[in-house]
Amino acid sequence: MDLHFDGSNLSSNRSGLFYYYGTEQEAATQCPKIVSEGKGPVPGPEAIFAGGQHCLRTSQGTAGWLSVNDVKIAANSGYIVLNYKLFH
C-alpha cells in the first residue's frame, strides 16, 4: 500500500507524496520531474481537501498524480475519493 488515509490525513510510504499545483494535463510531464528531483516532498501526514492535488512516487518507483474529488473527515470512518494516473 503506497497511500494511507486515516479519516483525516493522507500519507505515503517513504515520503513519496509531493506538492503539486498544476493542471491534470501538465501532470504527465511535471510529476515525473518533481518526483525524480525530490522537489517539495510532503513532510508527513497531509490534511486533505477536495480539489487538492499531489504527485507521488510508488513503491516501485513509478511517478503518478492524484487529485481529491471528495473527502469526508471523520476519525476512523471518513472517506476519500481520488482521481489518479501513473506515468511510465
C-alpha distances in whole Angstrom, upper triangle without the diagonal:
4,6,7,11,13,16,18,15,12,11,8,8,11,13,12,13,17,20,21,24,25,26,23,26,26,22,22,24,23,20,20,23,21,18,20,23,20,22,22,18,17,18,16,15,17,19,18,21,22,23,20,19,17,16,13,12,9,8,11,13,14,15,14,16,15,18,18,20,20,19,21,21,21,20,18,19,18,16,15,16,15,16,15,16,15,18,19
4,7,10,13,16,17,14,11,8,5,5,9,10,8,9,13,16,18,21,22,23,20,23,23,19,19,21,20,16,17,19,17,14,17,19,17,19,18,15,14,15,14,13,14,17,16,19,20,20,18,16,13,12,9,8,6,6,10,11,11,12,11,13,12,15,16,19,19,18,20,20,21,20,19,20,18,17,15,16,14,15,13,14,13,15,17
4,7,10,13,13,10,7,6,4,7,10,10,9,9,12,15,16,19,21,21,19,22,22,18,20,22,20,16,18,20,18,15,19,20,17,19,17,14,13,14,12,10,11,13,13,15,17,17,15,14,12,12,9,10,9,10,13,14,14,13,12,12,11,13,13,16,16,15,17,16,18,17,16,17,15,13,11,13,11,13,12,14,14,17,19
4,6,9,10,8,6,5,6,8,12,12,11,11,14,16,18,21,23,24,22,25,25,21,23,25,23,20,21,23,21,19,22,23,20,21,19,16,13,14,11,9,10,12,12,15,16,18,16,15,14,15,12,13,12,13,16,17,17,17,15,15,13,15,14,16,16,14,15,14,14,14,12,13,12,11,10,13,12,15,14,17,17,20,22
4,6,7,6,5,7,9,12,15,14,14,13,16,17,19,21,23,23,22,25,26,22,24,26,24,21,23,25,23,21,24,25,22,23,20,17,14,15,12,9,9,10,9,12,14,16,14,15,14,16,14,16,16,17,20,21,20,19,17,16,14,14,12,14,13,10,11,10,11,10,9,10,9,8,8,11,11,15,15,18,19,22,25
4,6,6,7,9,11,14,17,16,17,15,18,19,21,24,26,27,25,29,29,26,28,30,28,25,27,28,25,24,27,28,25,25,22,19,16,16,13,9,10,10,11,14,16,18,17,18,17,19,18,19,19,19,23,24,24,23,21,20,17,17,15,17,15,12,11,9,9,7,6,8,8,9,10,13,15,18,19,22,23,26,29
4,6,8,11,14,17,20,19,19,17,20,20,22,23,26,26,25,29,29,26,29,31,29,26,28,30,27,26,29,30,27,27,24,21,18,18,15,11,11,10,10,12,14,17,16,18,18,20,20,22,21,22,26,26,26,25,22,21,17,17,14,15,12,9,7,5,5,5,5,6,4,6,8,12,14,18,19,23,24,27,30
4,7,10,14,17,19,18,18,16,18,17,19,21,24,24,24,28,28,25,27,29,27,24,27,28,25,24,28,28,25,24,21,19,15,16,13,9,8,6,7,9,12,15,13,16,16,19,19,21,21,23,26,26,26,24,22,20,17,16,13,15,12,9,8,5,6,7,8,9,7,8,9,13,14,18,19,22,24,27,30
4,7,10,13,16,14,15,12,14,14,17,19,21,23,22,26,25,22,25,27,24,21,24,25,22,21,24,25,21,21,18,15,12,12,9,6,5,5,6,9,12,15,12,14,13,16,15,18,18,19,23,23,22,21,19,17,15,14,12,15,13,10,11,8,10,10,11,12,10,10,10,13,14,17,17,20,22,24,27
4,7,11,13,11,11,9,12,12,15,17,19,20,19,23,23,19,22,23,21,18,20,22,19,17,21,22,18,18,16,13,10,11,9,5,5,7,6,10,12,14,11,11,11,13,12,14,14,16,19,19,19,17,15,14,11,12,10,14,13,11,12,11,13,13,13,14,11,11,9,12,11,14,14,17,18,21,23
4,7,9,8,8,7,10,12,15,18,20,22,21,24,23,20,22,23,20,17,19,20,17,15,19,19,16,17,14,11,8,9,6,5,6,9,10,13,16,17,13,13,11,12,10,12,12,13,17,16,17,16,15,14,12,14,13,17,16,14,16,14,16,15,15,17,15,14,12,15,14,16,15,17,17,20,22
4,7,6,6,6,10,12,15,18,20,22,20,23,22,19,20,21,19,16,17,18,16,13,16,17,14,16,14,11,9,10,8,8,9,13,13,16,18,18,15,14,11,11,8,9,9,9,13,13,14,13,12,13,12,14,15,18,19,17,19,18,19,18,18,19,17,16,14,16,14,16,14,16,15,17,19
4,6,6,8,12,15,18,21,23,24,23,25,24,21,22,23,21,17,17,19,17,14,16,17,14,16,15,12,11,11,10,10,13,16,16,20,22,22,19,17,14,13,10,9,8,7,11,11,13,13,14,15,15,18,18,22,22,21,22,21,22,21,20,22,20,19,18,19,17,19,17,18,16,18,19
4,5,9,11,15,18,21,23,25,24,26,25,21,22,22,20,17,17,18,15,12,14,15,12,14,14,10,10,10,10,12,14,18,18,22,24,24,20,18,15,14,11,9,9,8,12,11,13,14,15,16,17,20,21,24,25,23,25,24,25,24,23,25,24,23,21,22,20,21,19,19,17,19,20
4,6,8,11,14,18,20,22,22,24,22,19,20,20,18,15,15,16,13,10,13,13,10,11,10,7,7,7,7,10,11,15,16,19,21,21,17,16,12,11,9,8,10,10,13,12,14,13,14,15,15,18,19,22,23,22,24,22,24,23,23,24,23,22,20,21,19,20,18,18,17,18,20
4,7,10,13,16,18,20,19,21,19,16,17,17,15,12,12,13,11,8,11,12,9,11,10,7,8,10,10,11,12,16,16,19,20,19,16,14,10,8,5,5,7,8,11,9,10,9,10,11,12,15,17,20,21,21,23,22,24,23,23,24,22,21,18,19,16,17,14,15,13,15,16
4,7,9,13,15,17,16,19,17,14,16,16,14,10,12,13,10,8,12,13,10,10,9,6,6,8,9,9,9,12,12,15,17,16,12,10,7,6,5,7,9,11,14,12,12,10,9,9,10,12,13,17,18,18,20,20,22,22,22,23,20,19,16,17,14,15,13,14,13,15,17
4,6,10,12,15,15,17,15,12,14,14,11,9,11,11,8,7,11,11,8,7,5,4,5,9,10,11,10,13,13,15,17,15,12,9,5,5,6,8,12,14,16,14,13,10,10,9,10,12,14,18,19,19,22,21,24,24,24,25,22,21,18,18,16,16,14,14,14,15,18
4,7,10,13,14,16,14,12,15,15,11,10,13,12,9,10,13,13,10,8,6,6,6,10,12,12,10,12,12,13,15,13,9,7,5,6,9,12,15,18,20,17,16,13,12,10,10,11,13,16,18,18,21,20,23,24,25,26,22,21,18,18,15,16,14,15,16,17,20
4,6,9,10,12,10,8,12,12,9,8,11,11,8,10,14,13,12,10,8,10,10,14,15,16,13,14,13,14,14,11,9,6,5,6,9,13,16,19,20,18,16,13,11,9,9,10,12,15,18,18,21,22,25,26,27,27,24,22,18,18,15,14,13,14,15,15,18
4,7,10,12,10,9,13,13,10,10,14,13,11,14,17,16,15,12,11,13,13,17,18,18,15,16,14,14,14,10,9,7,8,9,13,16,19,23,24,21,19,16,14,11,11,11,13,15,18,19,22,22,26,28,29,28,25,23,19,19,16,15,15,16,17,17,21
4,7,8,6,7,10,11,8,9,13,13,12,14,17,17,17,14,14,16,16,20,21,21,18,19,17,16,15,12,10,8,9,10,14,17,20,23,24,21,19,15,13,10,11,11,14,16,19,20,24,25,28,30,31,30,27,24,21,19,16,14,14,14,16,16,19
4,5,5,6,9,11,10,11,14,15,14,16,19,19,19,17,17,18,19,23,24,23,20,20,18,17,15,11,11,9,11,11,15,18,20,24,24,22,19,16,13,10,11,10,13,14,18,20,24,25,29,31,31,30,27,24,20,18,15,13,13,13,15,15,19
4,6,5,7,10,10,10,13,15,14,16,18,19,19,18,18,19,19,23,24,23,20,21,18,17,15,11,12,9,10,11,14,16,18,22,22,20,17,14,11,8,9,8,12,13,16,19,23,24,28,30,30,29,25,22,18,16,13,10,9,9,12,12,16
4,5,6,8,9,11,13,14,15,16,18,20,20,19,20,21,22,26,27,26,23,24,21,20,18,15,15,12,13,13,16,18,20,23,23,21,18,14,12,10,12,12,16,16,20,23,26,28,32,33,33,32,29,26,22,19,16,13,12,11,13,12,15
4,5,6,6,8,11,11,12,14,16,17,17,16,17,18,20,24,25,25,22,24,21,21,19,16,15,12,12,11,14,17,19,23,22,20,17,13,12,10,12,13,17,18,22,24,27,29,32,34,34,33,30,27,23,21,18,15,13,12,13,12,15
4,5,5,5,8,9,10,11,13,15,15,14,15,16,17,21,22,22,20,21,19,19,18,15,13,10,9,8,11,13,15,19,19,16,13,10,8,6,9,11,14,16,20,22,25,26,30,31,31,30,27,24,21,19,15,12,10,9,10,9,13
4,6,6,7,9,11,12,13,15,16,16,17,18,20,23,24,24,22,24,22,22,21,18,17,13,12,10,12,13,15,19,18,15,12,9,8,8,11,13,17,19,22,24,28,29,32,33,33,33,29,26,23,20,17,14,11,8,9,7,10
4,6,6,7,9,11,11,13,15,14,16,17,20,23,25,25,23,25,24,24,23,20,18,15,13,11,13,14,16,20,19,16,13,10,10,10,14,16,20,22,25,27,30,31,34,36,35,35,32,29,25,24,20,17,15,12,11,9,11
4,6,5,6,9,10,11,12,11,12,14,16,20,22,22,20,23,21,21,21,18,16,12,11,9,11,13,16,19,19,16,13,10,10,9,13,14,18,20,23,25,28,29,32,33,33,33,30,28,24,23,19,17,14,13,12,11,13
4,5,5,6,8,10,10,10,11,12,14,17,19,19,18,20,19,20,19,17,15,11,8,5,7,9,12,15,15,12,10,6,6,7,10,12,16,19,22,23,26,27,30,30,30,30,27,25,21,20,16,15,12,10,10,9,11
4,6,5,6,9,10,11,13,13,16,19,21,21,20,23,22,23,23,20,18,14,12,8,9,9,11,14,13,10,8,5,7,9,13,16,19,22,25,26,29,29,32,33,32,33,30,27,24,23,19,17,14,11,10,7,9
4,5,5,6,8,8,11,13,16,19,21,22,21,24,23,24,24,22,19,16,13,10,11,11,14,17,16,13,11,9,11,12,15,18,21,24,27,28,31,31,34,34,34,35,32,30,26,25,22,20,17,15,13,11,12
4,6,5,6,5,8,9,12,15,17,19,18,20,20,21,22,19,16,13,10,7,9,10,13,16,16,13,12,9,10,11,14,16,19,22,25,25,28,28,31,31,32,32,29,27,24,23,20,19,16,15,14,13,14
4,5,5,7,9,9,11,14,16,18,17,20,20,22,22,20,17,14,10,7,7,6,10,12,13,9,9,6,9,10,13,16,19,22,25,25,28,28,30,30,30,31,28,26,23,23,19,18,15,14,12,11,13
4,6,8,11,11,15,17,19,21,21,24,23,25,26,24,21,18,14,11,10,9,12,14,13,9,10,8,11,13,17,20,23,26,28,29,32,31,34,34,33,34,32,30,27,26,23,22,18,16,14,12,13
4,5,9,10,14,16,18,21,20,24,24,26,27,24,21,18,15,12,12,11,15,16,16,13,13,11,14,15,18,21,24,27,29,29,32,32,34,34,34,35,33,31,28,28,24,23,20,19,17,16,16
4,7,6,10,12,15,17,17,20,21,23,24,23,19,16,13,10,10,10,13,15,16,12,13,11,13,14,17,19,22,25,27,27,29,29,31,31,31,32,30,28,25,26,23,22,19,19,17,16,17
4,6,9,12,15,17,16,19,19,21,23,21,17,15,12,10,11,12,16,18,19,15,16,13,14,14,16,18,20,24,26,26,29,28,30,30,31,32,29,28,25,25,22,22,19,19,18,17,19
4,6,9,12,14,13,16,16,18,20,18,15,13,10,10,11,12,16,18,20,17,17,14,15,14,15,17,18,22,23,23,26,25,27,27,28,29,27,25,23,23,21,21,19,19,19,19,21
4,6,9,11,11,14,15,18,20,19,15,13,10,9,9,10,13,15,17,15,15,13,14,13,14,16,18,21,23,22,24,23,25,25,26,27,24,23,21,22,19,20,18,18,18,18,20
4,6,8,7,10,12,15,17,17,13,12,9,10,10,12,14,16,19,17,17,15,15,14,14,15,16,19,20,19,21,19,22,21,22,24,21,20,18,20,18,19,17,19,19,20,22
4,7,8,12,14,17,20,20,16,15,13,14,13,14,16,17,20,18,20,18,18,17,17,18,19,22,23,21,22,20,22,21,22,24,22,22,20,22,21,22,21,22,22,23,25
4,6,10,12,16,19,19,16,16,13,14,13,14,16,17,20,19,20,19,18,18,17,18,18,21,21,19,20,17,19,18,19,21,19,19,18,20,19,21,20,22,22,24,26
4,7,9,13,16,17,14,14,13,14,13,15,16,17,21,20,21,19,18,17,15,16,15,18,18,15,16,14,15,14,15,17,15,15,14,17,16,19,19,21,21,24,26
4,6,9,13,14,10,11,10,13,13,15,17,19,22,21,21,19,17,15,13,13,12,16,15,13,14,12,15,15,16,17,15,15,13,15,15,17,17,19,20,23,25
4,7,11,12,10,12,12,15,16,19,20,22,25,24,24,21,19,17,15,13,11,14,13,11,12,9,12,13,15,15,13,13,12,14,14,17,18,21,22,25,28
4,7,9,7,9,10,14,15,18,19,21,24,23,22,20,17,15,12,10,8,11,10,8,9,9,12,13,15,15,11,11,9,11,11,14,15,18,20,23,26
4,6,6,9,11,15,17,20,21,24,27,26,24,22,19,15,12,10,7,9,7,6,9,9,13,15,17,16,12,11,9,10,11,13,15,19,21,24,27
4,6,9,12,15,17,21,22,25,27,26,24,22,18,15,11,8,5,5,5,6,9,11,14,17,19,17,13,11,9,9,9,11,14,17,20,23,26
4,6,10,14,16,20,21,24,26,25,23,20,16,13,10,6,5,6,8,10,13,14,18,21,22,20,17,15,11,11,10,10,13,15,18,21,24
4,7,11,13,17,19,22,24,22,20,17,14,11,8,6,5,8,10,10,13,14,18,20,21,20,17,15,11,11,10,11,12,15,17,19,23
4,7,10,14,16,19,21,19,17,14,11,7,6,4,6,10,12,13,16,17,20,22,23,22,19,16,13,12,10,9,10,12,14,16,19
4,6,10,13,16,18,16,14,11,8,6,5,7,9,12,15,15,18,18,21,22,23,23,20,17,14,14,11,11,10,11,12,14,17
4,7,10,13,15,12,11,7,6,4,6,9,12,15,17,18,21,21,24,25,25,25,22,20,17,16,13,12,9,10,10,11,14
4,6,10,11,9,8,6,5,6,8,11,13,17,19,19,22,22,24,24,24,24,22,20,16,16,13,13,10,10,9,10,13
4,7,8,6,6,5,6,9,11,14,17,20,22,22,25,24,26,26,25,26,24,22,19,19,16,15,12,11,9,10,11
4,5,5,5,6,7,10,12,15,17,20,22,22,24,24,26,26,24,25,23,21,19,18,15,15,12,11,9,10,11
4,5,7,10,11,14,15,19,20,23,25,24,26,26,27,26,25,26,25,23,21,21,18,19,15,15,12,13,14
4,6,9,11,15,17,20,22,25,27,27,29,29,31,30,28,29,28,25,23,23,20,19,16,15,11,12,11
4,6,10,13,16,19,22,25,27,27,29,29,31,31,29,30,28,26,24,23,20,19,16,14,10,10,10
4,7,10,13,17,20,22,25,25,28,28,30,30,29,30,28,25,22,21,18,16,13,10,7,7,6
4,7,10,14,17,20,22,23,26,27,29,29,29,29,26,24,21,20,16,14,11,9,6,6,7
4,7,10,14,16,19,20,23,24,27,27,26,26,24,21,17,16,12,11,7,5,4,6,9
4,7,10,13,16,17,21,22,24,26,25,25,22,19,15,14,10,8,5,5,7,8,12
4,7,9,12,13,17,18,21,22,22,21,18,15,12,10,6,5,4,7,9,11,15
4,6,9,11,15,16,19,21,21,20,17,14,10,9,6,5,6,9,12,15,18
4,6,7,11,13,16,18,18,17,14,11,7,6,5,6,9,12,15,18,22
4,7,11,13,17,19,19,17,14,11,8,5,6,7,10,14,17,20,24
4,7,10,13,16,17,14,11,8,6,5,7,10,13,17,20,23,27
4,6,9,12,13,11,7,6,4,6,9,12,15,19,21,24,28
4,6,10,11,8,5,5,7,9,12,16,18,22,25,28,31
4,7,9,8,5,7,8,12,14,18,20,24,26,29,32
4,6,5,4,8,11,14,17,21,23,26,28,32,35
4,6,6,10,13,16,19,22,24,27,29,32,35
4,6,9,12,16,18,22,23,26,28,31,34
4,7,10,14,17,20,22,26,27,31,34
4,7,11,13,17,19,23,25,28,31
4,7,10,14,16,20,22,25,28
4,6,10,12,16,18,22,25
4,7,10,14,16,20,23
4,6,10,13,16,20
4,7,11,14,17
4,7,10,13
4,7,10
4,7
4
